């Protein structure tokens, strides 16, 4: 099996959780990219945001940087966005 098809044990993947409900875009994007840069490839970042522009634009922006953004999920006082660090030299 090649490396691209390998399934990683989810218990071994790094997870960082950031509450950015008091921040607005583009600050949320800058904080997300900084946190992603500290994660290993395949690590996950979970953001809680309340800014509508962050919900719309942050996932697109991190995808352009080579990461994987999962659909936002509504939670009390905002939205949760999960991002998986891609194998990008930019992030």
C-alpha positions in Angstrom: 0.0 0.0 0.0 1.4 3.4 -0.9 1.6 6.2 1.7 -1.3 8.2 0.2 -3.7 5.3 0.9 -2.4 4.6 4.5 -5.0 5.0 7.2 -3.6 6.8 10.3 -4.8 5.7 13.8 -6.9 8.7 14.8 -5.6 8.4 18.4 -2.1 9.2 17.2 -3.0 12.3 15.2 -2.3 15.7 16.8 -5.4 17.8 17.6 -5.4 21.5 18.6 -8.6 23.3 19.6 -8.8 27.1 19.3 -11.7 29.3 20.4 -11.7 32.3 18.1 -15.2 33.5 18.8 -13.9 37.0 19.8 -11.9 37.3 16.6 -12.9 38.4 13.1 -11.7 37.5 9.7 -8.8 37.8 8.6 -7.4 37.5 12.1 -9.1 34.0 12.4 -7.3 33.0 9.2 -3.9 34.2 10.4 -4.3 32.4 13.8 -5.4 29.2 12.0 -2.5 29.2 9.6 -0.1 29.8 12.5 -1.6 26.9 14.4 -1.5 24.7 11.4 2.2 25.5 10.8 2.9 24.0 14.3 1.1 20.7 13.6 2.5 17.7 11.9 1.1 16.8 8.4 -2.2 15.0 9.1 -2.8 16.9 12.4 -6.1 18.4 13.0 -7.1 21.9 14.1 -10.6 22.6 15.4 -11.7 26.2 15.5 -14.7 27.7 17.1 -15.7 31.0 15.3 -18.7 33.3 15.4 -17.8 35.7 12.6 -19.9 34.9 9.5 -17.1 35.9 7.2 -14.8 33.3 8.9 -17.4 30.6 8.3 -17.5 31.5 4.6 -14.0 32.5 3.7 -11.6 30.7 6.1 -12.2 27.1 4.7 -11.6 28.4 1.2 -8.4 30.1 2.2 -6.9 27.1 4.0 -7.8 24.9 1.1 -5.8 27.2 -1.2 -2.9 26.7 1.1 -3.0 22.9 0.6 -5.0 21.9 3.8 -8.3 20.1 4.1 -11.2 22.0 5.6 -14.3 20.0 6.6 -17.8 21.6 6.6 -18.6 24.0 9.4 -20.9 22.6 12.1 -23.3 24.9 14.1 -22.6 24.9 17.8 -23.9 27.2 20.6 -22.5 30.7 20.1 -20.9 29.9 16.7 -19.5 27.3 14.4 -16.9 24.6 14.6 -14.5 24.2 11.6 -12.1 21.3 11.5 -9.0 21.6 9.4 -6.5 18.8 8.6 -2.9 19.9 7.9 -1.9 19.1 4.4 1.5 18.2 3.0 2.1 21.8 1.9 5.3 23.8 2.0 3.3 26.9 2.4 1.5 26.0 5.7 
